């Protein structure tokens, strides 16, 4: 990005914050003068990230806005959604709460939408990565996108070097040629070292994320938002040549002992444990798992690269969590909440927020300047082409995907019938 583009982006973001502050009532226009105030009062933010990680990001805002008092409350991830619903019902909810796309539908009744008259759809799309468009609703934007946690590929450098493999694969179809070199079995057929953990749901971390990645790469968004609700497209052929059945057949081949790509089975440990234990050559995980991998096995020689892509498609894609700041429509300080959310998601404040969590930001202007860290460089690149989907209920859809895979692996249902059943189940939970 050249200097002129950087200046234009900065000016644009300033107008964005200004527009939001007008909408929230913090800037009141009258006659030929503008009565301008800064966000003020106490603003309570809920999320699942560490308090210590985010303390500096919040401090930088309150230092510049002395009348604003931000209080952050960390919630347990496993009970976060239920805690939000209970707080909204009792009138004790936070002013701002961090959400991912799989929380947008469930919390929709409690979110204050920013009307397009105040902040246009074009302005939103110009500011944030394309994947953030899941937060655009018929009534306005649902939240302020803030950070991205993309699915990436971690790989064991020693295992690759031992087999004379110079670099990790780029495309999914390359895996079949690598399996005979990276998967090692005993004489009785027991796998001692695996190329990659695919093919099952029970012991493959982020199995739904992996399937979502390949589906999205084929042009299947799984669930689309419409003016009247949601449309499930899981079992719908996309514009590409890849059918959903093809994707499931590709996935399960890695757990089929009679297939040349066989590298994983039910007797294997959790895929993350296998990777940190030096028994797995490639692990598909999220960017946020980097420090956990490092701390679990400091001696592990590994690197990270972009997720494998589907060959003969025109665009790169990966699945990921795209987090946003949502404003509680019943906040007792809605002006301060809007002002704080707008400030947190723009400029240096958004950069501080992302840096605090060691994750890439969702602002395009910040992603254009790559960090020196090779890990973060990969995460930034991956964030740009990260997409997500409007999962109506994360736990319920996990069960639906798990049942779909089990029906196929146990030969209870054909691939087509398992897909049809999962499609119907997803349609039911989108209507709740």
C-alpha positions as CSV (number, residue, x, y, z in Angstrom):
1,X,0.0,0.0,0.0
2,X,1.5,3.4,-1.0
3,X,1.4,6.6,1.1
4,X,-1.6,8.0,-0.7
5,X,-3.6,4.8,-0.2
6,X,-2.6,4.7,3.5
7,X,-3.8,8.3,3.9
8,X,-7.1,7.6,2.1
9,X,-7.7,4.6,4.3
10,X,-7.0,6.6,7.5
11,X,-9.4,9.3,6.3
12,X,-12.0,6.8,5.5
13,X,-11.8,5.1,8.9
14,X,-12.0,8.5,10.6
15,X,-15.3,9.2,8.7
16,X,-16.5,5.7,9.7
17,X,-15.9,6.4,13.4
18,X,-17.4,9.9,13.0
19,X,-20.6,8.4,11.4
20,X,-21.0,5.8,14.1
21,X,-20.6,8.4,16.8
22,X,-23.3,10.6,15.2
23,X,-25.6,7.6,15.1
24,X,-24.9,6.7,18.7
25,X,-25.7,10.2,19.8
26,X,-22.2,11.1,20.9
27,X,-21.9,13.8,18.2
28,X,-24.9,16.0,18.0
29,X,-25.3,18.2,14.9
30,X,-27.3,21.5,15.1
31,X,-27.3,24.7,13.1
32,X,-23.8,25.5,11.9
33,X,-22.0,23.9,14.8
34,X,-21.3,20.4,16.0
35,X,-21.4,19.6,19.7
36,X,-18.8,16.8,19.9
37,X,-18.3,14.6,22.9
38,X,-16.2,11.5,23.3
39,X,-17.4,8.1,24.5
40,X,-18.0,8.3,28.2
41,X,-19.3,6.3,31.1
42,X,-18.7,2.7,32.1
43,X,-18.8,0.2,29.3
44,X,-18.7,-3.5,30.2
45,X,-17.3,-6.0,27.5
46,X,-17.7,-9.7,27.7
47,X,-15.5,-12.2,25.8
48,X,-13.6,-15.5,26.2
49,X,-10.1,-14.2,25.7
50,X,-7.6,-13.6,28.5
51,X,-8.0,-10.5,30.6
52,X,-4.2,-10.0,30.8
53,X,-3.8,-10.2,27.0
54,X,-6.4,-7.5,26.3
55,X,-5.6,-5.2,29.2
56,X,-3.2,-3.1,27.2
57,X,-5.6,-2.7,24.3
58,X,-8.3,-1.3,26.5
59,X,-5.9,0.9,28.4
60,X,-4.8,2.6,25.2
61,X,-8.4,3.7,24.6
62,X,-9.2,4.8,28.1
63,X,-6.0,6.8,28.3
64,X,-7.1,8.8,25.2
65,X,-10.7,9.0,26.4
66,X,-10.5,9.9,30.1
67,X,-14.3,9.9,30.6
68,X,-14.6,6.3,29.3
69,X,-14.2,3.4,31.7
70,X,-13.9,0.0,30.0
71,X,-14.4,-3.1,32.1
72,X,-13.6,-6.5,30.5
73,X,-15.1,-9.7,31.9
74,X,-13.7,-13.0,30.7
75,X,-16.2,-15.8,30.4
76,X,-15.7,-19.5,30.1
77,X,-16.0,-20.5,26.5
78,X,-18.1,-23.6,27.2
79,X,-20.8,-21.6,29.0
80,X,-20.4,-18.2,27.3
81,X,-23.5,-18.4,25.1
82,X,-25.8,-19.6,28.0
83,X,-24.3,-16.8,30.2
84,X,-25.2,-14.2,27.6
85,X,-28.8,-15.4,27.2
86,X,-29.3,-15.4,31.0
87,X,-27.9,-11.9,31.4
88,X,-30.0,-10.5,28.5
89,X,-33.1,-12.1,30.1
90,X,-32.3,-10.6,33.5
91,X,-31.3,-7.2,32.1
92,X,-27.7,-7.5,33.4
93,X,-26.1,-8.1,30.0
94,X,-22.8,-6.5,28.9
95,X,-22.8,-3.3,26.8
96,X,-20.5,-5.0,24.3
97,X,-20.0,-8.7,23.7
98,X,-17.5,-10.5,21.4
99,X,-19.1,-12.9,19.0
100,X,-18.1,-15.2,16.2
101,X,-20.3,-15.9,13.2
102,X,-21.7,-19.1,14.9
103,X,-23.2,-16.8,17.6
104,X,-24.7,-14.2,15.3
105,X,-28.1,-15.9,14.7
106,X,-28.6,-17.0,18.3
107,X,-28.0,-13.5,19.7
108,X,-29.6,-11.6,16.9
109,X,-32.6,-10.4,19.0
110,X,-30.2,-8.7,21.5
111,X,-27.9,-7.0,19.0
112,X,-28.3,-3.3,18.0
113,X,-27.8,-3.2,14.2
114,X,-26.0,-0.2,12.7
115,X,-28.4,1.0,9.9
116,X,-26.9,1.4,6.4
117,X,-28.1,5.0,6.4
118,X,-25.5,5.6,9.1
119,X,-22.8,3.2,7.9
120,X,-23.2,2.0,4.4
121,X,-22.6,-1.6,3.2
122,X,-20.0,-0.4,0.8
123,X,-18.1,1.4,3.6
124,X,-18.2,-1.8,5.6
125,X,-16.9,-4.0,2.7
126,X,-14.2,-1.5,1.9
127,X,-12.9,-1.6,5.4
128,X,-13.0,-5.2,6.4
129,X,-12.0,-8.6,4.8
130,X,-14.6,-10.1,2.6
131,X,-15.3,-12.9,5.1
132,X,-16.6,-10.2,7.5
133,X,-19.7,-9.8,5.2
134,X,-21.4,-12.5,7.3
135,X,-22.1,-9.6,9.8
136,X,-24.2,-7.8,7.2
137,X,-27.9,-8.3,7.7
138,X,-30.9,-6.8,5.9
139,X,-31.3,-4.2,8.7
140,X,-27.6,-3.2,8.9
141,X,-24.3,-4.4,10.2
142,X,-24.5,-6.8,13.2
143,X,-21.1,-6.0,14.7
144,X,-17.7,-4.4,14.3
145,X,-15.2,-7.1,12.9
146,X,-12.1,-7.1,15.0
147,X,-9.8,-10.2,14.6
148,X,-9.5,-13.4,12.5
149,X,-8.5,-16.9,13.6
150,X,-7.9,-18.8,10.3
151,X,-7.4,-22.5,9.8
152,X,-3.8,-23.2,8.8
153,X,-1.5,-26.1,8.2
154,X,1.2,-26.9,10.8
155,X,3.8,-29.4,9.7
156,X,6.7,-31.3,11.3
157,X,9.9,-30.1,9.6
158,X,12.0,-33.1,10.7
159,X,9.6,-35.6,9.2
160,X,9.6,-33.8,5.9
161,X,13.4,-33.5,5.9
162,X,13.9,-37.2,6.8
163,X,12.0,-38.1,3.6
164,X,13.7,-35.5,1.4
165,X,10.5,-33.5,1.0
166,X,11.6,-29.9,0.6
167,X,8.2,-28.2,1.3
168,X,4.7,-29.0,2.4
169,X,2.0,-29.6,-0.2
170,X,-0.1,-26.9,-1.7
171,X,-3.1,-28.8,-2.9
172,X,-5.3,-31.5,-1.3
173,X,-4.7,-34.0,-4.1
174,X,-1.0,-34.0,-3.4
175,X,-1.6,-35.9,-0.2
176,X,-2.1,-39.2,-1.9
177,X,1.5,-39.2,-3.3
178,X,3.0,-38.2,0.1
179,X,1.3,-40.8,2.2
180,X,3.6,-43.8,1.5
181,X,6.5,-41.6,2.6
182,X,5.1,-40.0,5.7
183,X,2.8,-42.7,7.1
184,X,4.7,-45.5,8.9
185,X,3.1,-48.7,10.0
186,X,4.2,-51.8,11.9
187,X,4.1,-55.3,10.5
188,X,0.7,-55.8,12.0
189,X,-0.6,-52.7,10.3
190,X,-0.7,-50.5,13.4
191,X,0.2,-46.9,12.4
192,X,3.2,-45.5,14.2
193,X,3.5,-42.2,12.3
194,X,0.7,-40.6,10.4
195,X,0.9,-38.2,7.4
196,X,-2.3,-36.3,8.3
197,X,-5.3,-36.7,10.6
198,X,-8.4,-36.8,8.3
199,X,-11.3,-39.2,7.8
200,X,-12.9,-39.3,11.3
201,X,-14.7,-36.9,13.6
202,X,-14.0,-38.3,17.1
203,X,-10.3,-37.8,17.3
204,X,-9.7,-35.2,14.5
205,X,-9.5,-31.7,16.0
206,X,-11.6,-29.2,14.1
207,X,-13.1,-31.9,11.8
208,X,-16.1,-29.6,11.1
209,X,-13.7,-26.7,10.4
210,X,-11.8,-28.9,7.9
211,X,-14.9,-30.0,6.1
212,X,-16.1,-26.4,6.1
213,X,-12.9,-25.3,4.5
214,X,-13.2,-27.7,1.6
215,X,-16.9,-27.0,1.2
216,X,-16.2,-23.3,1.1
217,X,-13.3,-23.8,-1.4
218,X,-15.8,-25.5,-3.7
219,X,-18.1,-22.5,-3.5
220,X,-20.6,-24.0,-1.0
221,X,-21.3,-21.6,1.8
222,X,-23.3,-24.2,3.8
223,X,-25.8,-21.6,5.0
224,X,-26.7,-18.3,3.3
225,X,-28.5,-15.4,4.8
226,X,-31.6,-14.2,2.9
227,X,-34.0,-11.2,3.3
228,X,-36.4,-13.6,5.0
229,X,-34.1,-15.9,7.0
230,X,-31.5,-18.5,6.1
231,X,-31.1,-21.1,3.4
232,X,-29.1,-24.3,3.9
233,X,-26.9,-25.3,1.0
234,X,-24.9,-28.2,2.5
235,X,-26.3,-30.7,0.1
236,X,-26.4,-28.4,-2.9
237,X,-24.0,-28.6,-5.8
238,X,-22.0,-25.4,-6.1
239,X,-21.0,-23.6,-9.3
240,X,-17.7,-25.6,-9.3
241,X,-17.2,-29.1,-10.5
242,X,-16.9,-30.5,-7.0
243,X,-20.0,-32.0,-5.4
244,X,-20.6,-32.3,-1.6
245,X,-20.5,-36.1,-2.0
246,X,-17.0,-35.8,-3.6
247,X,-15.8,-33.8,-0.6
248,X,-17.0,-36.4,2.0
249,X,-15.6,-39.3,-0.1
250,X,-12.3,-37.5,-0.2
251,X,-12.3,-36.9,3.6
252,X,-13.2,-40.5,4.6
253,X,-10.6,-42.1,2.4
254,X,-7.9,-41.3,4.9
255,X,-9.5,-43.7,7.4
256,X,-10.1,-46.5,5.0
257,X,-7.5,-49.3,5.4
258,X,-8.0,-50.4,1.8
259,X,-7.2,-47.0,0.4
260,X,-3.8,-45.8,-0.6
261,X,-4.3,-42.6,1.4
262,X,-5.0,-44.5,4.7
263,X,-3.3,-42.6,7.5
264,X,-5.7,-42.4,10.4
265,X,-8.0,-44.5,12.5
266,X,-10.0,-44.7,15.7
267,X,-7.1,-46.1,17.7
268,X,-5.1,-42.9,17.1
269,X,-4.8,-40.2,19.8
270,X,-6.3,-36.8,19.5
271,X,-4.8,-35.2,16.4
272,X,-3.2,-32.3,18.3
273,X,-1.7,-34.7,20.8
274,X,-0.3,-36.8,18.0
275,X,1.3,-33.7,16.4
276,X,2.8,-32.3,19.6
277,X,4.0,-35.9,20.4
278,X,5.9,-36.0,17.1
279,X,3.7,-38.7,15.6
280,X,1.8,-36.6,13.0
281,X,3.5,-35.0,10.0
282,X,0.7,-32.4,9.3
283,X,-1.9,-30.9,11.7
284,X,-4.8,-28.8,10.5
285,X,-5.6,-26.3,13.2
286,X,-6.2,-22.7,14.0
287,X,-3.7,-19.8,14.2
288,X,-4.7,-19.4,17.9
289,X,-3.2,-22.8,18.7
290,X,0.4,-21.8,17.9
291,X,1.4,-21.0,21.5
292,X,-0.2,-24.2,22.8
293,X,1.8,-26.2,20.4
294,X,5.0,-24.4,21.3
295,X,4.4,-24.8,25.1
296,X,3.3,-28.5,24.9
297,X,6.5,-29.5,23.1
298,X,9.2,-26.8,23.1
299,X,11.6,-29.2,21.2
300,X,9.2,-29.9,18.3
301,X,10.6,-28.7,15.0
302,X,7.6,-27.4,13.1
303,X,6.4,-24.6,10.9
304,X,3.1,-23.3,9.6
305,X,1.8,-22.6,6.1
306,X,-1.4,-21.7,4.4
307,X,-4.1,-24.4,4.3
308,X,-4.2,-26.8,1.4
309,X,-6.3,-25.6,-1.5
310,X,-8.6,-27.3,-4.0
311,X,-6.9,-27.5,-7.4
312,X,-8.5,-25.8,-10.5
313,X,-10.4,-23.2,-8.5
314,X,-10.0,-19.5,-9.1
315,X,-9.6,-18.2,-5.6
316,X,-7.9,-19.2,-2.3
317,X,-10.2,-19.9,0.7
318,X,-9.9,-21.1,4.2
319,X,-12.4,-21.4,7.0
320,X,-11.8,-19.4,10.2
321,X,-13.4,-17.7,13.2
322,X,-14.0,-14.0,12.5
323,X,-14.8,-12.2,15.7
324,X,-16.8,-9.0,16.0
325,X,-17.8,-6.6,18.7
326,X,-21.6,-6.6,19.1
327,X,-23.5,-3.9,20.9
328,X,-26.3,-4.9,23.3
329,X,-29.4,-3.1,22.1
330,X,-30.6,-2.8,25.8
331,X,-27.3,-1.3,27.0
332,X,-27.8,1.4,29.6
333,X,-24.9,3.3,28.0
334,X,-25.6,2.6,24.3
335,X,-23.8,5.8,23.2
336,X,-20.7,4.9,25.1
337,X,-20.9,1.3,23.9
338,X,-21.1,2.3,20.2
339,X,-18.3,4.7,20.6
340,X,-16.1,2.2,22.3
341,X,-16.8,-0.5,19.8
342,X,-16.1,1.8,16.9
343,X,-12.9,3.0,18.4
344,X,-11.7,-0.5,19.2
345,X,-12.2,-1.8,15.7
346,X,-10.4,1.0,13.8
347,X,-6.8,2.2,13.4
348,X,-4.2,1.7,16.1
349,X,-6.7,0.5,18.6
350,X,-7.6,-2.5,16.3
351,X,-3.9,-3.1,15.8
352,X,-3.3,-3.2,19.6
353,X,-6.3,-5.5,20.1
354,X,-5.0,-8.0,17.4
355,X,-1.4,-7.8,18.7
356,X,-2.6,-8.5,22.2
357,X,-4.0,-11.8,21.0
358,X,-1.3,-12.6,18.5
359,X,-4.0,-12.9,15.8
360,X,-4.5,-11.0,12.5
361,X,-6.9,-8.1,12.4
362,X,-9.9,-8.0,10.2
363,X,-9.2,-4.5,8.9
364,X,-7.8,-4.6,5.3
365,X,-5.5,-1.7,5.9
366,X,-3.8,-3.4,8.8
367,X,-3.4,-6.7,6.9
368,X,-1.5,-4.9,4.1
369,X,1.5,-4.5,6.4
370,X,2.9,-7.9,7.2
371,X,4.7,-8.6,10.5
372,X,8.3,-9.9,10.6
373,X,7.3,-13.1,12.4
374,X,7.1,-15.9,9.8
375,X,4.2,-17.5,11.7
376,X,2.3,-14.2,11.8
377,X,3.1,-13.5,8.2
378,X,1.3,-16.7,7.3
379,X,-1.6,-15.9,9.6
380,X,-2.0,-12.4,8.0
381,X,-2.0,-13.9,4.5
382,X,-4.6,-16.5,5.5
383,X,-6.8,-13.9,7.2
384,X,-7.3,-12.1,3.9
385,X,-8.9,-15.1,2.3
386,X,-10.7,-16.5,5.4
387,X,-14.4,-17.2,5.1
388,X,-16.9,-18.5,7.6
389,X,-20.5,-19.5,7.7
390,X,-23.6,-18.6,9.7
391,X,-23.7,-21.6,11.9
392,X,-27.0,-21.3,13.8
393,X,-25.9,-23.4,16.8
394,X,-22.3,-24.5,17.1
395,X,-22.9,-27.5,19.4
396,X,-25.9,-28.7,17.5
397,X,-24.1,-28.5,14.2
398,X,-21.1,-30.3,15.7
399,X,-23.5,-33.2,16.5
400,X,-25.0,-33.1,13.0
401,X,-21.7,-33.3,11.3
402,X,-20.5,-36.0,13.7
403,X,-23.6,-38.1,13.0
404,X,-23.2,-37.6,9.3
405,X,-19.7,-38.9,9.4
406,X,-20.6,-41.8,11.6
407,X,-23.5,-42.8,9.4
408,X,-21.1,-43.0,6.5
409,X,-18.2,-44.7,8.3
410,X,-20.5,-47.4,9.8
411,X,-22.2,-47.9,6.4
412,X,-25.5,-47.1,8.0
413,X,-26.3,-44.6,5.3
414,X,-24.8,-43.9,1.9
415,X,-22.9,-40.6,1.4
416,X,-25.8,-39.1,-0.4
417,X,-28.4,-40.1,2.2
418,X,-26.1,-39.0,5.1
419,X,-25.8,-35.6,3.4
420,X,-29.6,-35.3,2.9
421,X,-30.2,-36.1,6.6
422,X,-27.6,-33.5,7.7
423,X,-29.2,-31.0,5.4
424,X,-32.6,-31.5,7.0
425,X,-31.2,-31.3,10.5
426,X,-29.5,-28.0,9.7
427,X,-32.7,-26.7,8.3
428,X,-34.5,-27.5,11.5
429,X,-32.0,-25.7,13.8
430,X,-32.0,-22.6,11.6
431,X,-35.7,-22.2,12.3
432,X,-35.4,-22.4,16.1
